[in-house]
Amino acid sequence: MSNKSLKAVLIGATGPTGSRILGEVLKSKNFASVTVLGRRRATVLPEYEVDQEQEEQSGRLTQQVVEFDKLELNEAKQHFQGADVFFSAIGAKKSSVDSAEMYQNVHRNYVTKLAGFANECGVKHMLIVSSQGANSSSMFAYLKLKGQADDQLCNLKFPCFSCFRPGLLDRGVKKGFFEKALGLVSSSIHVKDVAKAMRIVAENFDPESGDNSGKNVVNYYDNSSIWKLCSESS
């Protein structure tokens, strides 16, 4: 397959999954550029062996510090216009946010707001890190918010919406009591595998192919399908 020239926008790049999506995208020859939007600058992890300074100087990597609350369509257009792919890995532990409203913003409102801008600007492919068990009717706040976000993104009818619903995310750090307990009922998956699978799916989707033209393709990926993608691709 010849190299593509995909242009990507990424939010959540400072988190454990998003930072690896950034590394995957920059290491791939199929992405011409990536714009990172966030409250602070992201750092490319050493494991990806990417020269971040060189990538920024060349213009292949652009970082924009933005307040999602205040971002409006006119400003968003400069980031999303001409982009092919929008990755979202935004999220936060409940203990790290200072209000229920902010928790809702992080897990639902910000991504749906920016996805609306992306859709308005003609972005063809939306990919999100959701969660196993995400359901808008769930009794658990986290899973309910994730389910609501997924439903709203699906209703935007991107030419392709890829929703990744991994189990317990293994961030490569020592697990706390809650994570150990959750691991007893949910299989874990490393964040680097999720990031790799998202990059592969983004590269493989062609909105102009006969199978996809004029359609609204929606795909969900669980642990098994994520591992399958990683094992079958480089």
C-alpha positions in Angstrom: 0.0 0.0 0.0 1.4 3.4 -1.0 1.8 6.0 1.8 -1.2 8.2 2.5 -1.1 11.9 3.4 -3.6 12.0 6.2 -4.1 15.1 8.3 -5.2 14.4 11.9 -6.5 16.4 14.9 -6.0 14.9 18.4 -7.4 15.8 21.8 -6.3 14.0 25.0 -2.7 13.8 24.0 -1.4 14.4 27.5 -3.1 11.2 28.8 -1.7 7.7 28.8 -3.7 6.6 25.6 -3.6 9.9 23.8 0.2 10.3 24.2 0.6 6.9 22.5 -1.8 7.9 19.7 0.4 10.9 19.2 3.5 8.7 19.0 1.8 6.2 16.6 0.7 9.0 14.3 4.1 10.7 14.2 6.0 7.4 13.6 3.7 6.5 10.7 4.5 7.6 7.2 0.8 7.7 6.4 0.2 11.0 8.3 1.3 14.2 6.8 0.4 16.3 9.9 -1.2 16.2 13.3 -2.7 19.1 15.3 -2.9 18.6 19.1 -5.5 20.6 20.9 -5.4 20.8 24.7 -5.1 22.8 27.9 -1.3 22.2 27.9 1.3 20.9 25.5 1.9 17.2 25.0 5.2 15.4 25.0 6.0 12.5 22.7 7.0 9.5 24.6 10.7 8.3 24.2 9.5 4.8 23.2 8.4 6.1 19.8 11.9 7.5 19.0 10.4 10.6 17.4 12.3 13.9 17.4 9.6 16.2 18.7 11.5 19.4 18.1 12.2 18.5 14.5 8.5 17.5 13.9 7.4 20.8 15.4 9.9 22.9 13.4 8.9 21.1 10.2 5.2 21.9 10.8 4.2 18.3 10.8 3.3 18.5 14.5 1.3 21.6 15.7 0.2 22.2 19.2 -2.5 24.6 20.2 -3.3 25.4 23.8 -7.0 26.0 23.9 -9.9 26.2 26.4 -12.5 23.8 25.2 -15.2 25.7 27.1 -14.5 28.9 25.1 -13.7 27.4 21.7 -16.2 28.4 19.0 -16.6 27.2 15.5 -14.9 30.2 13.8 -11.7 29.4 15.8 -12.1 25.7 15.5 -12.2 25.9 11.7 -8.5 26.8 11.6 -7.7 23.5 13.3 -10.2 21.2 11.6 -10.4 22.6 8.1 -8.7 20.1 5.7 -8.3 17.4 8.4 -9.2 13.8 7.5 -9.2 12.2 11.0 -10.2 13.3 14.5 -8.9 11.3 17.4 -10.3 11.7 20.9 -8.7 10.1 24.0 -9.8 12.8 26.4 -10.6 11.6 29.9 -9.8 12.0 33.6 -10.1 10.2 36.9 -12.9 11.5 39.1 -10.4 12.3 41.8 -8.5 14.7 39.5 -11.5 16.9 38.6 -13.0 19.4 41.0 -16.7 19.2 40.2 -19.4 16.9 38.7 -19.8 19.5 35.9 -16.1 19.2 34.9 -16.3 15.4 35.1 -19.3 15.6 32.6 -17.3 18.0 30.4 -14.3 15.8 30.2 -16.1 12.5 29.5 -18.9 13.8 27.3 -19.4 17.5 26.6 -15.9 18.5 25.2 -15.6 15.6 22.8 -19.2 16.0 21.5 -18.7 19.8 21.1 -15.4 19.4 19.2 -16.8 16.5 17.1 -19.6 18.8 16.0 -17.0 21.3 14.8 -15.0 18.6 13.1 -18.1 17.3 11.3 -19.1 20.8 10.3 -15.6 21.2 8.8 -15.8 18.1 6.7 -13.7 15.7 8.7 -14.4 12.2 7.4 -13.4 9.9 10.2 -14.0 10.2 14.0 -12.2 7.8 16.4 -12.8 7.8 20.1 -11.5 5.9 23.2 -14.7 4.9 25.0 -15.1 2.1 27.5 -16.3 -1.5 27.8 -19.8 -1.3 29.1 -20.5 2.2 27.9 -24.3 2.6 27.8 -26.4 5.8 28.0 -28.8 3.9 30.3 -26.1 2.6 32.7 -26.5 3.2 36.5 -22.8 4.0 36.7 -22.0 7.7 36.0 -18.8 7.0 34.0 -20.3 4.4 31.7 -23.5 6.5 31.3 -21.5 9.5 30.2 -19.4 7.4 27.8 -22.5 5.9 26.4 -24.2 9.2 25.9 -21.0 10.6 24.2 -20.9 7.6 21.9 -24.6 7.9 20.9 -24.2 11.6 20.2 -21.1 11.1 18.0 -22.9 8.3 16.1 -25.8 10.6 15.4 -23.5 13.2 13.8 -23.2 10.7 11.0 -19.5 11.0 10.1 -18.7 9.0 7.0 -16.9 6.8 9.5 -17.2 6.6 13.2 -14.8 4.2 15.0 -15.6 3.6 18.7 -13.0 1.8 20.7 -14.4 0.2 23.9 -11.5 -1.4 25.7 -11.7 -3.1 29.0 -9.6 -2.0 32.0 -6.7 0.1 30.5 -3.3 -1.0 31.6 -1.2 2.2 31.7 2.0 0.4 32.6 2.1 1.7 36.1 1.4 0.1 39.5 -2.3 -0.6 39.9 -4.3 0.7 42.8 -6.9 -1.2 44.8 -9.8 -0.2 42.6 -8.0 -1.2 39.4 -7.0 -4.6 40.9 -10.5 -5.2 41.9 -11.9 -4.3 38.5 -9.3 -6.5 36.9 -11.1 -9.5 38.5 -14.2 -8.9 36.4 -12.7 -7.2 33.3 -9.8 -8.2 31.2 -7.1 -5.5 30.9 -5.5 -4.2 27.7 -2.4 -2.0 27.4 -3.0 1.6 26.2 -0.3 1.1 23.6 -2.4 -1.6 21.9 -5.4 0.7 21.9 -3.4 3.5 20.3 -1.8 1.2 17.7 -5.2 -0.2 16.7 -6.7 3.3 16.4 -3.8 4.4 14.1 -4.3 1.2 11.9 -8.0 1.8 11.6 -7.5 5.5 10.7 -5.0 4.5 8.0 -7.2 1.8 6.5 -10.4 3.7 6.1 -10.9 5.2 2.6 -14.0 7.3 2.3 -13.8 7.3 -1.5 -13.8 3.5 -1.9 -16.9 1.9 -3.4 -17.7 0.1 -0.2 -17.7 3.4 1.9 -18.8 6.1 -0.5 -21.9 7.9 0.6 -22.3 5.7 3.7 -22.1 6.4 7.4 -19.9 3.5 8.6 -20.0 2.8 12.3 -17.6 0.2 13.9 -17.1 -0.8 17.5 -13.9 -2.4 18.8 -13.5 -4.4 22.0 -10.3 -6.0 23.4 -10.5 -9.0 21.0 -10.8 -6.9 17.9 -8.1 -4.5 19.1 -5.6 -7.3 19.7 -6.5 -8.8 16.3 -5.8 -5.6 14.5 -2.4 -5.3 16.3 -1.4 -8.8 15.5 -2.3 -8.6 11.9 -0.6 -5.2 11.2 2.8 -3.6 11.7 
